Every structure is written in C-alpha cells, then in structure tokens.
C-alpha cells in the first residue's frame, strides 16, 4: 500500500516558527515531525510515499531526498497554488494503483495503522477515517457513527459544539481509488468540506475507525499543541519513539 503525506500548508498558526521552517520539519524531540510520520508509516509496511509541497517546499525535499535513508521511495508534488487536502491528492492520482493512505502532515500519532487497514477491508469501505473521542470537537471535522461504525454525518470545524457529538476526524484516511472520482480534476478541493460530504450524499460506504484510549494523536498546528507534543515525546508517551 502507498501513502500520501500532506505537507503543503503554510503553518500560519505557528508563526514565527514557520516563517523560515516548514511545519513538517519542526522538530519533536529533536527529529522533524515528518520523519516520525514516515517511520510510523514504514513500521506498517508502507514503502512508497508521495508528499505535496508548497511553503518552503525545497527544504522538505532537501531534508528527505528520495527516502532511501529511510528504506522508502519518496516522490514529490510541488504546488504553485495550494490545492487543498483533496486537490493535492487528486493531482497525484497516477501514483496510486490500489487502496492508499492519506495522512495530514501536522498530525503526530502512533496508532495501529495496520489494524485500521484491516478494518477498512472488512467493512468493504470506500473511505475509512481515523476517529478520536474528544471533549470539545471544534478544531476538525465532527463525526457521527452508527452502531456499525459507519459515518452517518460529518461537519467540518463546526462553529459550536453539536450536542451529543464528541467524535473528531483524526486526519488519517484509508481510501479506495474510486474516491478520486469524487474530487474535481482541477482546482482546490478539501476532504472535510467537499469529498466526505459528497461520498455521504451518494450513500457510499464511509466508516470511522475509532482510536483506542491508549493511542496517541496530536495535531501540532498550534504553539500549545507543538509544545505538548515535545513534552509528551520526552515523557515517552508515544510508542513510535524517535524517527530515524
């Protein structure tokens, strides 16, 4: 299975840190967050990865090269204009030859991706979203699941917490190639705003893989969360260890 890591964002919430360093190269315990992510992907058997680039993209390419030092093959997709989470994936449609993983580059996690892939296959899903339970889900897509873990509603970054909904999009997807047909061929598109609602409107099978209580996941996109990620790594709270 191949994967795509989304790394084109400008990281505006992390300025001034991201004025001179792209967000995915910010160090967590001395290692760029994207190297932690690539080590996590490789530990689950993924050897071929696409990375989209925009803000300070050459720095990412220079830092990772072709991926051979990680035992991987990395290809890059520079974007002159940011294409959004889904638009960037659509641009790399030729790279995917079967089911694939999409991972948001500012998310640091250690959950069992292999188990999520097995879940996706067992449910015969078109798309499977990683889901975590939070106390106030406002920073990402809010999800409602039925008793079979099928997604029945999805609201991207709601302005107010919806009653009795505490499940949030974790920023990792397992997708069938057919999902690419729901992304416009050109221009920007977003999974949360455009693609997932389109899949649900077509009644296609979209499922949520609920992370376990001891799974670690954090979006490092704010100064507070970035600081917390470094503290958590120092405290040994991530099973991934140091990215190599």
N, C-alpha and C positions, 0 to 999 in steps of 0.2 A: 504494500500500500504506500502511496505517495502522500505528501502533505504540503500545504502552503502556509507560511507564516506571514501575517500581515504586519508590515513594518514601515509603511509609508507616512504615517501620521507625524505631525509637527510637534506633538507633545507640549501644547501651549500651556497646559495647567502646571507643567513642571519647569517653566521658565523661572530663573535664567539658566538652569542646568542644561536645558535642551537648546539653548542658543548656539552652542558650539559642539554639542554631542547629541546624536540621535537617541531618542528614548530607549530603543532596544539595546544600545551599547552602554547605558548607565550600569555601573557595577552593583551587584548584590553580593556581599561577602567577597568583594574583590574580583568578581567574574561578571562580565556583561550578561544581562538578563537573557539575551538571545542564546548565549552559549548554554545556559541552564536549560532553556527550552529545547534546543537541539539535542542535548544529552538525554533529556526525557523522551523525546521522540525516538531517538536511536535505541533506547532501552526497551522500546516496544516494537522493535523490528523495522522501523522506518529508516530507509537509507537514502531516499531521493526527496529533496525539498526544494520548493520554489519560494522565493522571498520577493515581495514587491518593495520598491524603493521610491522615495521622493525627497523628503527633507534630509539633507546631508547623506544622501544615499551612497556616495562613493566611499564614505567612511565605513559603512557596513560591509560593502564589497571588499574593501582593503582588509578589514578585520577578519573576515571569514574565508575569503578566497573561494576556491572551488569545493571546499568542505572536506578535502582529503585528509586533513589532520584530525578530523572528527570521525573518519570512516564513513563519510557520506558524500553524496553528489549534490551540490547546491547550484541552482540556476537562478538568475535574477530577472526581474521585470521592472525596469525603470519607468516611472510615470511622470510625464511632463506636467500634467494636471492630475490631481488626486482623483481616482476613480471610485472611491468608496470601498467598503469591505467586500461587497459582491462584485462590483465592477472590476476590481483588480483581479479577482478570481476568474471572471469571465474572460479577461484578456489572456489568461494562461490556460484556456480550455484545452489547447493542443497538448499540454503537458500531462493531462490526466487520461489514463487508459482503463479506469475502473473506479470503484469506490475510493474516496480520498478524505483526508482530514484537513480542516481549516482551523487555524489557531491564531487568536489575536496576540500580536507580539508583545503587548504590555501585560499579559497575564502570566504569572508565575504559579506553577502548580506541580503536584506530584501524584495526582490521582491515577488509577489503573486504566490507561487508555486502551489496553488490550481487552479488558472486560467491557468497556464501552463499545468497542467494535463488535464483540460477540453479541452484545445486547442488540445492536443495530441489525445484525444479520438475523437473529432470532425473531425480531419483530417485523422483518421484511420491510424496513422503513425506507423511505426516500431520503429523509433527513433525520438525524438524531442530534439533539442539543444537550450539552452538559448543563446540568441544573444544580444550583446550590440553594439551600434554605438560609434565608437571612431575616433579620428583624425588621428592616425597613427598605424594601427593594425599590430604590428610585434611580440608582446610578446606571442601570442597564435594563434590558428587557424583562418585564414581569410576565411570568408564565403560569398558566393553569393546566393541570393534568387531570385526566380521568383515572379511574381505578386501574386501568391497564397501562398507565404511564404515557398515554397518547396526549399530545398537546391539543387542547380544545380552544385556547385563546392565548394571544400574545400581544403585549402592549409595550412598545419601545419607550423607555425612560418616561414613565408617567409623571405628570406634574404633582400628583397627590397619591398617596398610597391607597391602593384599592383594597377594600375590606376583604379579609379572609384570604388574601393572596400574599404569600411570603416566599415564593419561588422565583429565582432570578437566573437569567441567562449567564452561563459561566464563561462563554467566549471560546468554546471548542465545539466544532461540528464534525460529524461523520456524514458524508454526503454521497449519494449516487450521482453518476454523471448526468442523469436526467434532470437534476436540479439546475444544471447550467442552462437548460432551455427556458427556465423561468427568469433568467437575467437578461436584460436588454443587451443587444450585441454591441452597442456603443454608449459612451457617456457614463456618468456616475450612477451607481446603484448601491443600496445598503441592504444587508441581510435582515436587520431588525425592522427597518421601515418599509422595505419593498418585497424581498424574496419570501421570507417566512409567512407574512400575511397572504401572499399570492398562493403559496403552497396550501395553506389552510383553506383559502377560498375555493380551491379546486378539490378539496377533500382528500388530498394526497396524504399518505401516512407519515406524519411528523411525530416523533417520540422524544421524550425527555429522559435522559439518564441522570438520575438523582445521585449526587455525590454522597459518600458516606461521611459520618460525623468526624472521622479522623483524617479525611482527605484535606490537603492544604490547597487553597486557591486564593490569590490576591491579585487585584489589578493595581499595578504600581503607578498609575497615571496621575496621582496627586502627591504633593510633598509628604503628607501624613502617611499615605499607604507605602510610599517608597521607603520612608524611614522605618515603618513597621516591618517591611519585607527584610530589610537588613538586620533588624533586631531578631526577627524570627529565624533567619538563617543562622545567625550567631548562636542562637539558643538551641539549634538542632531540631527545629520544628518541621523541616522539610525532609522527606525521605530521599529526594533527588541528590542531596549532597552538593558538592561543588561541581559545576560544569567543567568539562575537560575539552 
